[in-house]
Structures are given as structure tokens and as C-alpha cells.
């Protein structure tokens, strides 16, 4: 049996999660995502996903600066904590190079 490379495993995980998100968005009548990282990086689409999953209206910051993106992602993390999603959310970080250049 051949070994699966780390890059191949990451690609499969990205495709699988993208398909799952798009299946959820289809249920909620939201526009699909194309790129997992770039489409979720400002936190707005992540909050859209959480709105559909929780049934709560979640306000989003509409600006396009790094601060707006961080506030949206932080809001999403708080929603996950509030809904008892397990994981070490205090260790989540966003690489500087994945944030919008505004």
C-alpha cells in the first residue's frame, strides 16, 4: 500500500470540507464557496455557515480591513464556544499571510 503524502491528504481534506460547507449552504440558500481559505478568511462566510447551523442571526462587520476580519472570526469562535463545540479554541490563530491585504 502506498503512502499518501501530506499535501495529498490536505487537498482531500480541503475538498471534503468545501463540499460539506457547500451542502450546508445549499440547505440555507446561500452562495457556494470556491476556495476554502480565501472565501472564509474575512469571517463573513463563516458566520453565514454558523447562522444556518445554529438558526441565530449573527451580525457581521462589513468593512474589509484586517480588524473587521479578525472581529468576524473572533465572533465565530465565540459562537462555537457558546454552543459547546469541543476543541482548544484558545489555540486558534490566523497566519498573517492569509489575511486580506487592505
N, CA, C and O atoms as a MOPAC input file, in Angstrom:
PM7 MOZYME 1SCF
protein

 N      0.84100 1    -1.18100 1     0.00000 1
 C      0.00000 1     0.00000 1     0.00000 1
 C      0.88700 1     1.24700 1     0.00000 1
 O      1.83300 1     1.33600 1     0.78300 1
 N      0.59000 1     2.18900 1    -0.85900 1
 C      1.42100 1     3.38500 1    -0.96500 1
 C      1.03800 1     4.41300 1     0.08900 1
 O     -0.10700 1     4.51100 1     0.53000 1
 N      2.05300 1     5.16700 1     0.46400 1
 C      1.81500 1     6.22200 1     1.44800 1
 C      1.20400 1     7.43700 1     0.77300 1
 O      1.59200 1     7.80700 1    -0.33500 1
 N      0.24400 1     8.05400 1     1.45000 1
 C     -0.37000 1     9.27200 1     0.94400 1
 C      0.44200 1    10.44100 1     1.48500 1
 O      0.69600 1    10.53300 1     2.68600 1
 N      0.84200 1    11.32500 1     0.59000 1
 C      1.64500 1    12.46100 1     1.03100 1
 C      0.79800 1    13.42600 1     1.85200 1
 O     -0.43200 1    13.42300 1     1.78700 1
 N      1.48500 1    14.23600 1     2.61200 1
 C      0.81900 1    15.24700 1     3.43200 1
 C      0.02400 1    16.21700 1     2.57100 1
 O     -1.08500 1    16.60600 1     2.93700 1
 N      0.59000 1    16.61600 1     1.41800 1
 C     -0.09400 1    17.54300 1     0.51200 1
 C     -1.36400 1    16.92600 1    -0.05300 1
 O     -2.39000 1    17.59700 1    -0.16600 1
 N     -1.29400 1    15.63700 1    -0.41100 1
 C     -2.47600 1    14.95200 1    -0.94200 1
 C     -3.57100 1    14.85600 1     0.12000 1
 O     -4.75000 1    15.06100 1    -0.16800 1
 N     -3.16900 1    14.54700 1     1.33000 1
 C     -4.13100 1    14.45500 1     2.44300 1
 C     -4.78600 1    15.81300 1     2.68200 1
 O     -5.99500 1    15.89300 1     2.90000 1
 N     -3.98400 1    16.87900 1     2.64200 1
 C     -4.52100 1    18.23100 1     2.83700 1
 C     -5.49900 1    18.58900 1     1.72600 1
 O     -6.54500 1    19.18200 1     1.98800 1
 N     -5.16800 1    18.23400 1     0.49200 1
 C     -6.06700 1    18.51200 1    -0.64200 1
 C     -7.39500 1    17.79100 1    -0.48100 1
 O     -8.45200 1    18.36600 1    -0.74400 1
 N     -7.34800 1    16.53700 1    -0.05200 1
 C     -8.57700 1    15.76300 1     0.15600 1
 C     -9.41200 1    16.39400 1     1.27200 1
 O    -10.63200 1    16.50000 1     1.15200 1
 N     -8.76000 1    16.80900 1     2.34600 1
 C     -9.48000 1    17.44400 1     3.45000 1
 C    -10.11800 1    18.76300 1     3.00700 1
 O    -11.26100 1    19.04300 1     3.36700 1
 N     -9.39700 1    19.57300 1     2.23200 1
 C     -9.94600 1    20.84100 1     1.73400 1
 C    -11.17500 1    20.59300 1     0.86000 1
 O    -12.20600 1    21.24600 1     1.02300 1
 N    -11.05500 1    19.64200 1    -0.06800 1
 C    -12.17700 1    19.33200 1    -0.96200 1
 C    -13.36800 1    18.79800 1    -0.18800 1
 O    -14.50700 1    19.17700 1    -0.45800 1
 N    -13.11300 1    17.92200 1     0.77000 1
 C    -14.19600 1    17.33800 1     1.55900 1
 C    -14.91200 1    18.40600 1     2.36900 1
 O    -16.14300 1    18.45100 1     2.38300 1
 N    -14.15700 1    19.26700 1     3.04300 1
 C    -14.77000 1    20.30400 1     3.86900 1
 C    -15.49000 1    21.33500 1     3.01200 1
 O    -16.55200 1    21.82800 1     3.39100 1
 N    -14.91300 1    21.66400 1     1.85200 1
 C    -15.57500 1    22.60400 1     0.93400 1
 C    -16.91000 1    22.03900 1     0.47100 1
 O    -17.91000 1    22.75500 1     0.42900 1
 N    -16.92600 1    20.76100 1     0.12400 1
 C    -18.18200 1    20.11900 1    -0.29700 1
 C    -19.20400 1    20.11100 1     0.83200 1
 O    -20.39300 1    20.32700 1     0.59700 1
 N    -18.74400 1    19.86200 1     2.06100 1
 C    -19.66900 1    19.84300 1     3.20500 1
 C    -20.25700 1    21.23700 1     3.43500 1
 O    -21.46200 1    21.37900 1     3.64100 1
 N    -19.40800 1    22.25800 1     3.39900 1
 C    -19.88800 1    23.63600 1     3.57600 1
 C    -20.89700 1    23.98000 1     2.48800 1
 O    -21.94500 1    24.55800 1     2.77500 1
 N    -20.58800 1    23.63000 1     1.24000 1
 C    -21.49800 1    23.93500 1     0.14000 1
 C    -22.81400 1    23.18300 1     0.26900 1
 O    -23.86200 1    23.70400 1    -0.11400 1
 N    -22.77700 1    21.96400 1     0.80400 1
 C    -24.02200 1    21.22400 1     1.04900 1
 C    -24.86300 1    21.95600 1     2.09200 1
 O    -26.08500 1    22.02700 1     1.96500 1
 N    -24.21400 1    22.49900 1     3.12100 1
 C    -24.93400 1    23.27000 1     4.14100 1
 C    -25.49600 1    24.54300 1     3.53700 1
 O    -26.65500 1    24.88300 1     3.77800 1
 N    -24.68600 1    25.25700 1     2.75000 1
 C    -25.14300 1    26.49000 1     2.11800 1
 C    -26.31900 1    26.22700 1     1.17900 1
 O    -27.21800 1    27.06100 1     1.07000 1
 N    -26.32500 1    25.08800 1     0.50600 1
 C    -27.46100 1    24.73700 1    -0.35900 1
 C    -28.74500 1    24.64600 1     0.45400 1
 O    -29.80300 1    25.08500 1     0.00400 1
 N    -28.65100 1    24.07600 1     1.64800 1
 C    -29.82300 1    23.95600 1     2.52800 1
 C    -30.33200 1    25.32400 1     2.95900 1
 O    -31.53700 1    25.51400 1     3.12800 1
 N    -29.41600 1    26.28600 1     3.14000 1
 C    -29.77600 1    27.61200 1     3.65300 1
 C    -30.00200 1    28.62800 1     2.53700 1
 O    -30.34400 1    29.77900 1     2.80900 1
 N    -29.81700 1    28.21600 1     1.29700 1
 C    -29.98600 1    29.14300 1     0.17300 1
 C    -28.86900 1    30.16100 1     0.05500 1
 O    -29.09000 1    31.27100 1    -0.42800 1
 N    -27.67700 1    29.79700 1     0.48600 1
 C    -26.51200 1    30.70400 1     0.41000 1
 C    -25.64600 1    30.34100 1    -0.77900 1
 O    -25.65800 1    29.19900 1    -1.23900 1
 N    -24.89400 1    31.31200 1    -1.27600 1
 C    -23.98500 1    31.10000 1    -2.39200 1
 C    -22.84100 1    30.17200 1    -1.96600 1
 O    -22.32300 1    30.28700 1    -0.85600 1
 N    -22.45700 1    29.26200 1    -2.84700 1
 C    -21.38100 1    28.31400 1    -2.55300 1
 C    -20.02900 1    29.00300 1    -2.48700 1
 O    -19.84700 1    30.10200 1    -3.01000 1
 N    -19.08100 1    28.33500 1    -1.83300 1
 C    -17.70600 1    28.82000 1    -1.79900 1
 C    -16.90700 1    28.05700 1    -2.84000 1
 O    -17.26700 1    26.94000 1    -3.21300 1
 N    -15.83400 1    28.65200 1    -3.30400 1
 C    -14.94000 1    28.01400 1    -4.27900 1
 C    -13.62800 1    27.61400 1    -3.61300 1
 O    -13.12200 1    26.51200 1    -3.82700 1
 N    -13.08400 1    28.52100 1    -2.80600 1
 C    -11.79700 1    28.29600 1    -2.16700 1
 C    -11.98800 1    28.37700 1    -0.65900 1
 O    -12.36000 1    29.42300 1    -0.12800 1
 N    -11.73600 1    27.28300 1     0.01700 1
 C    -11.97000 1    27.18300 1     1.45800 1
 C    -11.29200 1    28.31000 1     2.22300 1
 O    -11.91200 1    28.92900 1     3.08800 1
 N    -10.03300 1    28.58300 1     1.91900 1
 C     -9.29200 1    29.56800 1     2.70100 1
 C     -9.65200 1    31.00100 1     2.34300 1
 O     -9.94600 1    31.80000 1     3.23200 1
 N     -9.63400 1    31.33800 1     1.07400 1
 C     -9.87800 1    32.73100 1     0.72100 1
 C    -11.33700 1    33.13000 1     0.95500 1
 O    -11.60900 1    34.27800 1     1.30700 1
 N    -12.27000 1    32.20700 1     0.76800 1
 C    -13.68500 1    32.54600 1     0.94400 1
 C    -14.09400 1    32.67100 1     2.41100 1
 O    -15.08900 1    33.32400 1     2.72700 1
 N    -13.33400 1    32.05200 1     3.29900 1
 C    -13.67700 1    32.13100 1     4.72800 1
 C    -12.79000 1    33.09200 1     5.50300 1
 O    -13.04100 1    33.33600 1     6.68300 1
 N    -11.76100 1    33.64400 1     4.87300 1
 C    -10.74700 1    34.38200 1     5.62100 1
 C    -11.24100 1    35.65200 1     6.30300 1
 O    -10.67700 1    36.04200 1     7.32500 1
 N    -12.27300 1    36.31300 1     5.77800 1
 C    -12.73500 1    37.53600 1     6.45000 1
 C    -13.81200 1    37.25100 1     7.49600 1
 O    -14.29500 1    38.17100 1     8.15600 1
 N    -14.18900 1    35.98500 1     7.64700 1
 C    -15.12900 1    35.58800 1     8.69500 1
 C    -16.59600 1    35.72600 1     8.33500 1
 O    -17.44700 1    35.15600 1     9.01800 1
 N    -16.91700 1    36.47000 1     7.27900 1
 C    -18.34000 1    36.68000 1     6.94400 1
 C    -19.02000 1    35.39100 1     6.49900 1
 O    -20.12000 1    35.08400 1     6.95800 1
 N    -18.38300 1    34.63800 1     5.61700 1
 C    -18.98500 1    33.38800 1     5.14500 1
 C    -19.01300 1    32.34500 1     6.26100 1
 O    -19.91400 1    31.50800 1     6.31300 1
 N    -18.02500 1    32.40000 1     7.15200 1
 C    -18.01100 1    31.51700 1     8.31600 1
 C    -19.20800 1    31.81800 1     9.20700 1
 O    -19.85300 1    30.90100 1     9.71500 1
 N    -19.50300 1    33.09200 1     9.39600 1
 C    -20.68200 1    33.47300 1    10.17700 1
 C    -21.96900 1    33.08000 1     9.45400 1
 O    -22.94700 1    32.71100 1    10.10400 1
 N    -21.98800 1    33.15300 1     8.12000 1
 C    -23.14700 1    32.66700 1     7.35900 1
 C    -23.39000 1    31.18300 1     7.65200 1
 O    -24.52400 1    30.75700 1     7.87300 1
 N    -22.30900 1    30.41200 1     7.64800 1
 C    -22.41800 1    28.97700 1     7.92400 1
 C    -22.97100 1    28.74000 1     9.32600 1
 O    -23.86800 1    27.91800 1     9.51600 1
 N    -22.43600 1    29.45700 1    10.29800 1
 C    -22.89000 1    29.29300 1    11.67500 1
 C    -24.33100 1    29.75900 1    11.86200 1
 O    -25.06200 1    29.18700 1    12.67100 1
 N    -24.74900 1    30.78800 1    11.12700 1
 C    -26.16000 1    31.21600 1    11.17000 1
 C    -27.06700 1    30.07200 1    10.74700 1
 O    -28.07600 1    29.79600 1    11.39600 1
 N    -26.70300 1    29.41000 1     9.65700 1
 C    -27.51500 1    28.30200 1     9.17200 1
 C    -27.52600 1    27.13200 1    10.12500 1
 O    -28.56100 1    26.49300 1    10.31200 1
 N    -26.39400 1    26.84200 1    10.72800 1
 C    -26.30000 1    25.69300 1    11.63200 1
 C    -26.97700 1    25.94300 1    12.97100 1
 O    -27.53300 1    25.02100 1    13.56800 1
 N    -26.93400 1    27.19700 1    13.45200 1
 C    -27.49800 1    27.49300 1    14.77700 1
 C    -28.89700 1    28.08200 1    14.71500 1
 O    -29.63100 1    28.05300 1    15.70300 1
 N    -29.27400 1    28.62300 1    13.54500 1
 C    -30.57300 1    29.28100 1    13.43000 1
 C    -30.59300 1    30.66900 1    14.04800 1
 O    -31.66000 1    31.27300 1    14.16700 1
 N    -29.43800 1    31.18500 1    14.44300 1
 C    -29.32700 1    32.51900 1    15.04300 1
 C    -28.87400 1    33.52100 1    13.97900 1
 O    -28.09700 1    33.18200 1    13.08600 1
 N    -29.36000 1    34.73700 1    14.08200 1
 C    -28.87400 1    35.82400 1    13.22300 1
 C    -27.58900 1    36.35400 1    13.84700 1
 O    -27.58500 1    36.78100 1    15.00200 1
 N    -26.50400 1    36.32700 1    13.08400 1
 C    -25.20800 1    36.76000 1    13.59800 1
 C    -24.74600 1    37.99100 1    12.82200 1
 O    -24.47600 1    37.90300 1    11.62400 1
 N    -24.65400 1    39.12700 1    13.49200 1
 C    -24.22400 1    40.34900 1    12.80300 1
 C    -22.77100 1    40.22600 1    12.33800 1
 O    -21.93000 1    39.63900 1    13.01900 1
 N    -22.50200 1    40.78800 1    11.17100 1
 C    -21.16500 1    40.73300 1    10.58800 1
 C    -20.63400 1    42.14900 1    10.38300 1
 O    -21.38000 1    43.06700 1    10.04100 1
 N    -19.34800 1    42.30200 1    10.59600 1
 C    -18.71000 1    43.57900 1    10.26500 1
 C    -18.51300 1    43.60700 1     8.75800 1
 O    -18.02600 1    42.64100 1     8.17100 1
 N    -18.89300 1    44.71200 1     8.13700 1
 C    -18.89800 1    44.79200 1     6.67900 1
 C    -17.61100 1    45.35100 1     6.08600 1
 O    -17.39600 1    45.24700 1     4.87800 1
 N    -16.77000 1    45.92800 1     6.89500 1
 C    -15.53300 1    46.50400 1     6.37600 1
 C    -14.58500 1    45.43800 1     5.85700 1
 O    -14.81300 1    44.24400 1     6.04800 1
 N    -13.52700 1    45.87700 1     5.20200 1
 C    -12.59900 1    44.93000 1     4.59400 1
 C    -11.18400 1    45.04200 1     5.15700 1
 O    -10.22600 1    44.61500 1     4.51300 1
 N    -11.04900 1    45.60400 1     6.33400 1
 C     -9.72200 1    45.70000 1     6.94200 1
 C     -9.44100 1    44.44700 1     7.76400 1
 O    -10.34300 1    43.66100 1     8.05400 1
 N     -8.20400 1    44.28200 1     8.12400 1
 C     -7.78100 1    43.15700 1     8.96700 1
 C     -8.57200 1    43.14800 1    10.27900 1
 O     -8.94800 1    42.08200 1    10.76700 1
 N     -8.82200 1    44.31300 1    10.84100 1
 C     -9.56200 1    44.41000 1    12.10400 1
 C    -10.98100 1    43.86100 1    11.93200 1
 O    -11.46200 1    43.12400 1    12.79300 1
 N    -11.65700 1    44.21100 1    10.83200 1
 C    -13.00400 1    43.69900 1    10.58900 1
 C    -12.98400 1    42.18100 1    10.46700 1
 O    -13.83000 1    41.48900 1    11.03200 1
 N    -12.00000 1    41.66900 1     9.71600 1
 C    -11.89000 1    40.21900 1     9.52500 1
 C    -11.65000 1    39.51300 1    10.86200 1
 O    -12.28900 1    38.50300 1    11.15800 1
 N    -10.73000 1    40.04500 1    11.66500 1
 C    -10.44200 1    39.43400 1    12.96700 1
 C    -11.66100 1    39.47800 1    13.88100 1
 O    -11.92200 1    38.51700 1    14.60400 1
 N    -12.40600 1    40.57200 1    13.85900 1
 C    -13.61300 1    40.65900 1    14.68000 1
 C    -14.64700 1    39.63000 1    14.25000 1
 O    -15.29500 1    39.02100 1    15.10200 1
 N    -14.81900 1    39.42200 1    12.94100 1
 C    -15.76500 1    38.42300 1    12.46100 1
 C    -15.34000 1    37.01000 1    12.85300 1
 O    -16.16200 1    36.21200 1    13.30200 1
 N    -14.05500 1    36.70500 1    12.68000 1
 C    -13.56500 1    35.37000 1    13.03600 1
 C    -13.68200 1    35.16100 1    14.54200 1
 O    -14.05100 1    34.07600 1    14.99100 1
 N    -13.37000 1    36.18900 1    15.31900 1
 C    -13.49900 1    36.09100 1    16.77600 1
 C    -14.95600 1    35.84400 1    17.17500 1
 O    -15.23400 1    35.04700 1    18.07100 1
 N    -15.88100 1    36.53300 1    16.50300 1
 C    -17.30700 1    36.33400 1    16.75800 1
 C    -17.70000 1    34.88100 1    16.47100 1
 O    -18.46300 1    34.27700 1    17.22400 1
 N    -17.17000 1    34.33000 1    15.37500 1
 C    -17.45800 1    32.93500 1    15.02200 1
 C    -16.91600 1    31.98400 1    16.09100 1
 O    -17.58700 1    31.02000 1    16.45800 1
 N    -15.72300 1    32.24500 1    16.58500 1
 C    -15.15100 1    31.39900 1    17.64000 1
 C    -15.98400 1    31.46800 1    18.91700 1
 O    -16.16700 1    30.45700 1    19.59400 1
 N    -16.48900 1    32.66000 1    19.24900 1
 C    -17.34700 1    32.79000 1    20.43600 1
 C    -18.64600 1    31.99700 1    20.26800 1
 O    -19.12600 1    31.38600 1    21.22300 1
 N    -19.21700 1    32.00400 1    19.05700 1
 C    -20.43500 1    31.23000 1    18.79000 1
 C    -20.14800 1    29.74700 1    18.98000 1
 O    -20.95500 1    29.02800 1    19.57000 1
 N    -19.00500 1    29.28800 1    18.48600 1
 C    -18.63600 1    27.88200 1    18.66000 1
 C    -18.48400 1    27.52900 1    20.13700 1
 O    -18.96500 1    26.48400 1    20.57500 1
 N    -17.81900 1    28.38900 1    20.90700 1
 C    -17.66600 1    28.14200 1    22.34200 1
 C    -19.01800 1    28.12800 1    23.03700 1
 O    -19.28200 1    27.26100 1    23.87000 1
 N    -19.87300 1    29.08100 1    22.70100 1
 C    -21.20200 1    29.18500 1    23.31500 1
 C    -22.03100 1    27.92700 1    23.04400 1
 O    -22.85100 1    27.52700 1    23.87100 1
 N    -21.81300 1    27.31000 1    21.88700 1
 C    -22.56400 1    26.11700 1    21.50600 1
 C    -21.81000 1    24.82900 1    21.84500 1
 O    -22.11300 1    23.76100 1    21.31500 1
 N    -20.82800 1    24.95000 1    22.73200 1
 C    -20.09800 1    23.80000 1    23.26800 1
 C    -19.42400 1    22.94400 1    22.20100 1
 O    -19.40300 1    21.71800 1    22.30100 1
 N    -18.87400 1    23.59600 1    21.18300 1
 C    -18.08800 1    22.86400 1    20.19500 1
 C    -16.74100 1    22.58800 1    20.84000 1
 O    -16.05300 1    23.50200 1    21.29500 1
 N    -16.37300 1    21.30300 1    20.87400 1
 C    -15.13600 1    20.94700 1    21.55500 1
 C    -13.93300 1    21.32100 1    20.71300 1
 O    -14.02200 1    21.45400 1    19.49200 1
 N    -12.83700 1    21.48200 1    21.36800 1
 C    -11.59100 1    21.86700 1    20.70400 1
 C    -10.92800 1    22.94500 1    21.52300 1
 O    -11.56600 1    23.58900 1    22.35600 1
 N     -9.67900 1    23.13700 1    21.29000 1
 C     -8.92200 1    24.14400 1    22.02000 1
 C     -8.96600 1    25.43900 1    21.23800 1
 O     -8.01800 1    25.77200 1    20.52700 1
 N    -10.07700 1    26.18200 1    21.36700 1
 C    -10.26600 1    27.40100 1    20.58900 1
 C     -9.31500 1    28.51500 1    21.00300 1
 O     -9.11600 1    29.46800 1    20.24900 1
 N     -8.72000 1    28.40600 1    22.19900 1
 C     -7.75800 1    29.42600 1    22.61200 1
 C     -6.45800 1    29.31400 1    21.81400 1
 O     -5.66400 1    30.25400 1    21.79600 1
 N     -6.23500 1    28.18200 1    21.15800 1
 C     -5.00600 1    27.97700 1    20.40600 1
 C     -5.18500 1    28.27200 1    18.92500 1
 O     -4.24900 1    28.10200 1    18.14400 1
 N     -6.36700 1    28.70900 1    18.53100 1
 C     -6.60400 1    29.00200 1    17.11900 1
 C     -5.91700 1    30.31700 1    16.78200 1
 O     -6.02400 1    31.29200 1    17.52700 1
 N     -5.22000 1    30.33900 1    15.67100 1
 C     -4.58300 1    31.57700 1    15.22200 1
 C     -4.73000 1    31.66200 1    13.72200 1
 O     -4.95500 1    30.66000 1    13.04300 1
 N     -4.60200 1    32.85400 1    13.22200 1
 C     -4.72400 1    33.10000 1    11.79000 1
 C     -3.36900 1    33.56300 1    11.29400 1
 O     -2.86500 1    34.59600 1    11.73500 1
 N     -2.76800 1    32.80300 1    10.37100 1
 C     -1.47300 1    33.23900 1     9.84300 1
 C     -1.58900 1    34.60800 1     9.18400 1
 O     -2.54700 1    34.86900 1     8.45600 1
 N     -0.64000 1    35.46100 1     9.42900 1
 C     -0.64200 1    36.82000 1     8.90700 1
 C     -0.75600 1    36.82900 1     7.38000 1
 O     -1.40600 1    37.71100 1     6.82000 1
 N     -0.13800 1    35.86700 1     6.70500 1
 C     -0.16700 1    35.88000 1     5.24800 1
 C     -1.49600 1    35.41100 1     4.67000 1
 O     -1.68700 1    35.48000 1     3.45600 1
 N     -2.43300 1    34.93000 1     5.51400 1
 C     -3.73700 1    34.50900 1     4.99400 1
 C     -4.79200 1    35.59600 1     5.13400 1
 O     -5.93000 1    35.41100 1     4.70300 1
 N     -4.43200 1    36.71900 1     5.72900 1
 C     -5.37700 1    37.80700 1     5.92900 1
 C     -5.40000 1    38.71400 1     4.71100 1
 O     -4.41800 1    38.81200 1     3.97600 1
 N     -6.54500 1    39.38100 1     4.50400 1
 C     -6.63900 1    40.28600 1     3.33900 1
 C     -5.63500 1    41.42100 1     3.43200 1
 O     -5.38100 1    41.95100 1     4.51300 1
 N     -5.07600 1    41.78300 1     2.31300 1
 C     -4.13500 1    42.91400 1     2.25300 1
 C     -4.89700 1    44.17400 1     1.93300 1
 O     -5.08600 1    44.50900 1     0.76300 1
 N     -5.34200 1    44.88400 1     2.96800 1
 C     -6.10800 1    46.11400 1     2.76400 1
 C     -5.43500 1    47.23200 1     3.51200 1
 O     -5.90900 1    48.36700 1     3.48300 1

